[in-house]
Structure formats: C-alpha cells, structure tokens
Amino acid sequence: MRFLSIDLLRAAAIILMIVVHFVENLSLLFANDLSVSQPAAIAWLPSGFAAPIFTFLTGVSYRLWVHHREDRGDTALAITKASVRRGLMLIGLGFVFNVLIWLPEDTFNWDILTFIGSGLILLSIMRHAPPVILPMVSCIVLALTPALQSISDYPSYWQEGFFNYDLTLFDIALGFLCVGYFPICPWIILPMAGFAVAPLIFSGTPHRRLSVSIPVIVGGILLAVCVGVLLAYFGTPRSSAWQLISGWSMLPPSTAYLCGTLGLSMILLDRCHAILDTTSQEITPLGIVCRTLSKHSLSIYVLHHAVHIWPLWAYGLLSGEEASHFWQKAMPASAALSLAALFIFLCLRLFLWMDRTGRLGIEGWIRWLCD
C-alpha cells in the first residue's frame, strides 16, 4: 500500500534536490559577475533540507516493507537476505554513479547512494534489537560525531569546497565513517529514526491521530533543541568546535542541523499522514504527480545528475579546457532554475509513460533482482 504522505514528502525532497543541484552546480560562481557575494546570490535556495527528509523516509519505507514481507509469511532470514542484496546493489550503483558522473577520482566520495545502501544493511541487522536500542544508538552517534569530526580534522578534507581525499585505505575508511559527503556518522541517525517512528505514525486509523502524537512531541523537542543551540551560538564566540554543535551546517552536519531537520521530518510526516492518508483515497492529479516522482525518485536522482553534469563536462572538454572548467559558472541562476523546471516536467512525462507501458526504472530492476 502506498501512502500519499510518504509520496508527497519524497516528491518534495527530490524536487528540492533537482533545484538545488542545478543551481549550485551550474551557476554558484556566477554570483561573481553580479558583483555580489556568493551566499547572497543563492540565499533563496532551500539547501540542506532534501537529503534529511529523503534519508529519514528511507528508514520509514524500509520498516513498512519489512512489515509487508512479514505479513505475507516471509521468514526473518529471507527478509535479511533481500535487505542485504538491496543494500549491496545500492552501494554498487553508488560507486558506478560516482565514476560515471563525478569521474573516477571521486569513486569513494561516499555520496547518498552508497550511504543508503549501507544504511539498509545496518537496519537489517538492527531491526531485531529491542525498540530502545535505536534511540540509544542515535543519541550516542549524535554526541560522538562532533568529536569524530574534530579528531579527523574534517576541514582539511574540504579545503577546495568538496571532499578531497587520498586514495589510501585510511582516507577511504575515514570518509565512510565521518568526513565524506554522507558518512555513517552522523547520517545513520535519520534512517534509524525513520525506522523507529514508523510504527508510531502508521499504526491505527489516520482520522484518530489528529491530536498531538509521540512523533510530534519528539519532533518538537528536537526543533526546540535546534533553536536553543542556534541562539546560544549567535550569542557566544564562534569557535570551530562550537560550530560543529551549534551552527547551522550540512557540510559538516552540525548537531543543530541534524536535530532541526530530523524534528521537522518527523512532524511533517506525522501531520501529513493524519491529514492526507485516508481509508478511501481518491487518485487526484496531485496524487498522481507525487506518486510518480516518489516511485521513481532513485531513477530521477541518477538521471538529473547525468542530464546537467555530462553536458557540463563535455562543454569543458570541447572548449579545450579541463572537464570541470565550467562547473559552478556555466550560466545565471535564473537559467539554471528554468532548466530544473523543464527537467522536472519532462521527467514526469517520461515516468508516466514508463508506468503506462510497464517499463522498469532503477527501482524496478532492484526489486526484480533482489526481492
């Protein structure tokens, strides 16, 4: 069973990713030509919100998938095997994606695909643990992450604005643990939280859940913690160690950022489920759009990178420059935003046609190979 609440939030997350990536990768440095600072030129971008929602929903969807497999009589071992196969498939896809999109030198940048694959494997192991274990592990990871980032000298891997590592076992392992784009510490908190709260949100009938619920209370507490540390941050000297906890930063992910985005994700999913998910859902145009974008979100994620990054590399090489010469300075932000809107429209038409004709996207092939 598909839930409109999940489809709506995942569709919103993938649309935000497309907009942010098109503008940042194609036009971030174009601000220099406008005689304004780069942050001011893209201050309107909703950066940093899509990935937390997307990874949180990964944990939610995995919990619902596990329940579906259990209801149809699959054994725990069969579910674990399918989970591990899915995780390994996503990790492999992530490495291929890094090589083909970001070029071979970025094979081990630990992007979101390798993280989701690793997260599924970890969740498949931890799903048998007592319910209290996931919150405990999340709190431990949240507390230890700033120390790990400080000990590993996180800024030294990001001096040029992107993750730059040496091809050594130590740097590869450290990237996976805490200094890559989406390292296990702290990003594993989000799918673990989604896995833990899914039964609280999707138990019972939605119309009875309009009152305040546990996910809303927990989400509110996390938002309050976020606001509190942000206020403390702006009222105190901004040391680098304090920044890791109280500043609003996705790279590296700060404690305030994690608490705020996780709290927001919990509240949004709980309220959307209570309002949108009914026992007699009608298929509306909005529902069709959300379902299509959500159902094919993985394919869209891969495709939107190829559509705007490959021409960028090709243009650089054809101009006699390095492949990445025009990265972040190819066009005005308004043009990049228009291209993002056009891509979303064409993408929707493409995947609607694929659904009508029974053609599989990446998600369909993963299910066919792994389930």
C-alpha positions as CSV (number, residue, x, y, z in Angstrom):
1,M,0.0,0.0,0.0
2,R,1.3,3.4,-0.9
3,F,0.8,6.4,1.4
4,L,0.2,9.8,-0.1
5,S,2.0,11.4,2.9
6,I,5.2,9.5,2.0
7,D,4.9,10.1,-1.7
8,L,4.3,13.9,-1.1
9,L,7.3,14.3,1.1
10,R,9.6,12.2,-1.1
11,A,8.4,14.0,-4.2
12,A,9.1,17.4,-2.5
13,A,12.6,16.2,-1.5
14,I,13.5,15.1,-5.0
15,I,12.2,18.3,-6.4
16,L,14.3,20.3,-3.9
17,M,17.4,18.2,-4.8
18,I,16.9,18.9,-8.5
19,V,16.5,22.7,-8.0
20,V,19.5,22.9,-5.6
21,H,21.8,20.8,-7.7
22,F,21.0,22.5,-11.0
23,V,21.6,26.0,-9.5
24,E,24.6,25.1,-7.4
25,N,26.4,23.0,-10.0
26,L,25.7,25.3,-12.9
27,S,25.7,28.8,-11.5
28,L,27.0,29.2,-8.0
29,L,30.1,31.1,-9.0
30,F,28.1,33.2,-11.5
31,A,27.5,35.5,-8.5
32,N,30.9,37.0,-9.1
33,D,29.6,38.5,-12.3
34,L,26.8,40.1,-10.4
35,S,29.1,41.9,-8.1
36,V,27.5,40.3,-5.0
37,S,28.8,37.7,-2.6
38,Q,28.1,34.1,-3.5
39,P,26.0,33.3,-0.4
40,A,23.8,36.3,-1.0
41,A,23.2,35.3,-4.7
42,I,21.9,31.9,-3.7
43,A,20.4,32.6,-0.3
44,W,17.0,31.8,-1.6
45,L,18.0,28.2,-2.3
46,P,16.4,25.6,0.0
47,S,19.7,23.9,0.5
48,G,20.1,21.3,3.2
49,F,16.5,20.1,3.6
50,A,16.0,17.5,0.9
51,A,18.7,14.9,2.0
52,P,17.5,14.7,5.6
53,I,13.8,14.1,4.5
54,F,14.9,11.6,1.9
55,T,17.1,9.6,4.2
56,F,14.5,9.7,7.0
57,L,11.9,8.4,4.6
58,T,14.3,5.6,3.7
59,G,14.0,4.2,7.2
60,V,10.3,4.7,7.3
61,S,9.8,2.9,3.9
62,Y,12.1,0.1,5.0
63,R,10.1,-0.5,8.2
64,L,6.9,-0.7,6.2
65,W,8.5,-3.0,3.6
66,V,9.6,-5.3,6.4
67,H,6.1,-5.4,7.8
68,H,4.7,-6.2,4.4
69,R,7.2,-9.1,3.9
70,E,6.3,-10.4,7.4
71,D,2.6,-10.2,6.7
72,R,3.0,-12.4,3.6
73,G,4.8,-15.0,5.6
74,D,8.5,-14.4,4.6
75,T,11.0,-15.7,7.2
76,A,13.4,-13.4,9.0
77,L,16.3,-14.9,7.1
78,A,14.7,-14.3,3.7
79,I,14.0,-10.6,4.7
80,T,17.6,-10.2,5.8
81,K,18.9,-11.7,2.6
82,A,16.7,-9.4,0.5
83,S,17.7,-6.4,2.5
84,V,21.4,-7.1,2.2
85,R,21.1,-7.7,-1.6
86,R,19.3,-4.4,-1.9
87,G,21.9,-2.6,0.2
88,L,24.8,-4.1,-1.8
89,M,23.1,-3.3,-5.1
90,L,22.7,0.4,-4.0
91,I,26.3,0.5,-2.8
92,G,27.5,-0.9,-6.2
93,L,25.2,1.6,-8.0
94,G,26.6,4.4,-5.9
95,F,30.2,3.6,-7.0
96,V,29.2,3.3,-10.6
97,F,27.3,6.6,-10.3
98,N,30.4,8.3,-8.8
99,V,32.7,7.1,-11.6
100,L,30.3,7.9,-14.4
101,I,29.0,11.2,-13.1
102,W,31.8,12.7,-11.0
103,L,34.8,10.9,-12.8
104,P,37.0,8.2,-11.4
105,E,38.8,10.3,-8.9
106,D,35.6,10.6,-6.9
107,T,34.8,6.9,-6.7
108,F,35.0,6.9,-2.9
109,N,33.3,10.2,-2.1
110,W,30.6,8.3,-0.2
111,D,27.6,10.0,-1.7
112,I,23.9,9.4,-0.8
113,L,23.5,6.2,-2.8
114,T,26.4,4.4,-1.0
115,F,25.1,5.7,2.3
116,I,21.5,4.5,1.7
117,G,22.8,1.1,0.7
118,S,25.0,0.9,3.8
119,G,22.1,2.2,5.9
120,L,19.8,-0.6,4.7
121,I,22.3,-3.3,5.6
122,L,22.8,-1.8,9.1
123,L,19.0,-1.5,9.6
124,S,18.5,-5.1,8.5
125,I,20.9,-6.1,11.3
126,M,19.5,-3.7,14.0
127,R,15.8,-4.4,13.3
128,H,15.9,-7.4,15.7
129,A,17.2,-5.2,18.5
130,P,14.8,-4.1,21.3
131,P,13.0,-0.8,20.5
132,V,15.1,1.2,23.0
133,I,18.3,0.4,21.2
134,L,17.8,2.6,18.1
135,P,17.2,5.8,20.1
136,M,20.1,5.0,22.3
137,V,22.5,4.4,19.3
138,S,21.2,7.6,17.7
139,C,21.9,9.7,20.8
140,I,25.4,8.1,21.0
141,V,26.2,8.9,17.4
142,L,24.8,12.4,17.7
143,A,27.0,13.0,20.8
144,L,30.2,11.5,19.3
145,T,30.0,13.0,15.8
146,P,31.4,16.5,16.6
147,A,34.4,14.8,18.4
148,L,35.0,12.5,15.4
149,Q,34.8,15.4,13.0
150,S,37.3,17.4,15.2
151,I,39.7,14.5,15.7
152,S,39.7,13.6,12.0
153,D,40.3,17.3,11.0
154,Y,37.2,17.5,8.8
155,P,38.1,20.9,7.3
156,S,41.4,19.5,5.9
157,Y,39.4,17.2,3.6
158,W,37.2,20.1,2.3
159,Q,39.7,22.9,1.6
160,E,38.5,23.3,-2.0
161,G,34.8,23.2,-1.3
162,F,34.4,19.5,-2.0
163,F,35.6,16.2,-0.4
164,N,39.2,15.7,-1.4
165,Y,40.8,12.5,-0.2
166,D,44.0,10.5,-0.9
167,L,43.5,7.1,-2.3
168,T,44.5,5.3,0.8
169,L,42.7,2.8,3.0
170,F,42.8,5.2,5.9
171,D,41.2,8.1,4.0
172,I,38.6,5.9,2.4
173,A,37.6,4.4,5.7
174,L,37.5,7.8,7.3
175,G,35.4,9.2,4.5
176,F,32.9,6.4,5.1
177,L,32.9,6.9,8.8
178,C,32.7,10.7,9.3
179,V,34.2,13.0,6.7
180,G,32.7,12.1,3.3
181,Y,29.6,13.7,1.7
182,F,27.2,11.3,3.6
183,P,29.2,9.4,6.2
184,I,27.7,6.9,8.6
185,C,28.3,9.3,11.4
186,P,26.0,11.1,11.7
187,W,23.7,10.5,8.8
188,I,22.7,7.0,10.0
189,I,20.6,8.8,12.7
190,L,18.0,9.8,10.1
191,P,17.1,6.3,8.7
192,M,17.3,4.8,12.2
193,A,14.8,7.5,13.4
194,G,12.5,6.8,10.5
195,F,12.6,3.1,11.2
196,A,11.9,3.7,14.9
197,V,8.9,6.1,14.5
198,A,7.2,4.4,11.5
199,P,5.1,2.1,13.7
200,L,4.0,5.1,15.8
201,I,2.9,7.1,12.8
202,F,1.3,4.4,10.7
203,S,-0.5,2.5,13.4
204,G,-4.2,3.0,13.8
205,T,-6.5,5.0,11.5
206,P,-5.3,8.5,10.5
207,H,-8.5,10.3,11.5
208,R,-7.9,9.4,15.1
209,R,-4.4,10.8,15.1
210,L,-5.2,14.5,14.7
211,S,-4.3,15.0,18.3
212,V,-0.7,15.5,19.4
213,S,1.3,12.3,19.0
214,I,4.6,11.0,20.2
215,P,6.4,11.8,16.9
216,V,5.1,15.3,17.1
217,I,6.3,15.7,20.7
218,V,9.7,14.3,19.9
219,G,10.0,16.4,16.8
220,G,9.0,19.5,18.7
221,I,11.7,18.8,21.3
222,L,14.3,18.3,18.6
223,L,13.3,21.6,17.0
224,A,13.5,23.3,20.4
225,V,17.0,21.9,20.9
226,C,17.9,23.2,17.5
227,V,16.6,26.7,18.2
228,G,18.2,26.8,21.6
229,V,21.7,25.9,20.4
230,L,21.4,28.3,17.4
231,L,20.5,31.1,19.8
232,A,23.4,30.1,22.0
233,Y,25.7,30.0,19.0
234,F,24.9,33.6,17.9
235,G,25.3,34.8,21.4
236,T,28.8,33.3,22.1
237,P,32.2,33.4,20.4
238,R,32.1,31.1,17.4
239,S,35.0,28.7,17.9
240,S,35.4,25.8,15.4
241,A,34.5,23.2,17.9
242,W,31.3,25.1,19.0
243,Q,30.4,25.5,15.3
244,L,30.2,21.7,14.9
245,I,27.5,21.6,17.5
246,S,25.5,24.8,17.4
247,G,26.0,26.2,13.9
248,W,23.6,25.5,11.0
249,S,25.8,23.5,8.6
250,M,25.2,20.5,6.3
251,L,28.9,20.1,5.4
252,P,29.9,19.2,8.1
253,P,26.4,18.2,9.5
254,S,26.2,20.1,12.8
255,T,24.2,18.9,15.9
256,A,21.8,21.8,15.5
257,Y,21.2,21.0,11.8
258,L,20.6,17.3,12.5
259,C,18.2,18.0,15.3
260,G,16.3,20.6,13.3
261,T,15.9,18.6,10.1
262,L,15.0,15.4,11.9
263,G,12.4,17.1,14.1
264,L,10.9,18.8,11.0
265,S,10.8,15.5,9.1
266,M,9.0,13.7,12.0
267,I,6.4,16.4,12.4
268,L,5.8,16.8,8.6
269,L,5.3,13.0,8.1
270,D,3.1,12.6,11.2
271,R,0.8,15.5,10.2
272,C,0.7,14.7,6.5
273,H,-0.3,11.1,7.4
274,A,-3.0,12.3,9.7
275,I,-4.4,14.7,7.1
276,L,-3.8,13.0,3.8
277,D,-3.9,9.3,4.3
278,T,-7.5,8.1,4.5
279,T,-9.0,4.6,4.0
280,S,-10.7,5.8,0.8
281,Q,-8.1,7.8,-1.1
282,E,-9.1,9.2,-4.4
283,I,-6.5,9.5,-7.1
284,T,-6.1,13.2,-7.7
285,P,-3.7,14.9,-10.2
286,L,-1.5,16.0,-7.2
287,G,-1.5,12.4,-6.0
288,I,-0.5,11.1,-9.4
289,V,2.4,13.6,-9.6
290,C,3.6,12.8,-6.1
291,R,3.3,9.0,-6.6
292,T,5.1,9.1,-9.9
293,L,8.0,11.3,-8.6
294,S,8.2,9.3,-5.4
295,K,8.0,5.9,-7.0
296,H,10.9,6.8,-9.4
297,S,12.9,9.0,-7.1
298,L,16.0,6.9,-7.3
299,S,15.9,6.9,-11.1
300,I,15.3,10.6,-11.1
301,Y,18.2,11.2,-8.8
302,V,20.6,9.5,-11.1
303,L,19.1,10.9,-14.3
304,H,19.1,14.5,-13.2
305,H,22.8,14.4,-12.5
306,A,23.6,12.9,-15.9
307,V,21.4,15.5,-17.7
308,H,23.1,18.5,-16.2
309,I,26.6,17.3,-15.4
310,W,27.6,15.3,-18.5
311,P,26.9,18.3,-20.8
312,L,29.0,20.4,-18.4
313,W,32.0,18.1,-18.7
314,A,31.6,17.8,-22.5
315,Y,31.4,21.5,-22.9
316,G,34.6,22.0,-20.9
317,L,36.5,19.4,-23.0
318,L,35.2,20.7,-26.3
319,S,36.3,24.2,-25.2
320,G,39.9,22.9,-24.8
321,E,39.7,23.2,-21.0
322,E,39.6,20.7,-18.2
323,A,36.3,18.8,-17.9
324,S,35.3,20.7,-14.8
325,H,36.2,24.1,-16.1
326,F,32.6,25.4,-16.3
327,W,31.4,23.7,-13.1
328,Q,29.5,26.3,-10.9
329,K,30.0,29.1,-13.5
330,A,28.2,28.0,-16.7
331,M,25.1,30.2,-16.6
332,P,23.0,32.6,-14.5
333,A,21.0,31.1,-11.6
334,S,17.7,32.1,-13.4
335,A,18.7,30.0,-16.4
336,A,19.7,27.0,-14.2
337,L,16.4,27.3,-12.4
338,S,14.5,27.3,-15.7
339,L,16.3,24.2,-16.8
340,A,15.5,22.5,-13.5
341,A,11.8,23.2,-14.0
342,L,11.9,21.9,-17.6
343,F,13.7,18.8,-16.4
344,I,11.0,18.1,-13.8
345,F,8.2,18.5,-16.3
346,L,9.9,16.2,-18.9
347,C,10.9,13.7,-16.2
348,L,7.3,13.5,-15.0
349,R,6.1,12.8,-18.6
350,L,8.8,10.2,-19.1
351,F,8.0,8.2,-16.0
352,L,4.2,8.4,-16.5
353,W,4.8,6.9,-19.9
354,M,7.0,4.2,-18.4
355,D,4.3,3.3,-15.9
356,R,1.7,3.1,-18.6
357,T,3.8,0.8,-20.8
358,G,5.2,-1.3,-17.9
359,R,8.8,-0.3,-18.3
360,L,11.1,-0.6,-15.3
361,G,13.2,2.1,-13.8
362,I,16.2,1.5,-11.5
363,E,13.8,0.8,-8.6
364,G,12.0,-1.8,-10.6
365,W,15.2,-3.6,-11.6
366,I,16.4,-3.6,-8.0
367,R,13.2,-5.2,-6.9
368,W,13.4,-7.7,-9.7
369,L,17.0,-8.7,-8.9
370,C,16.9,-8.5,-5.1
371,D,13.4,-9.4,-3.8
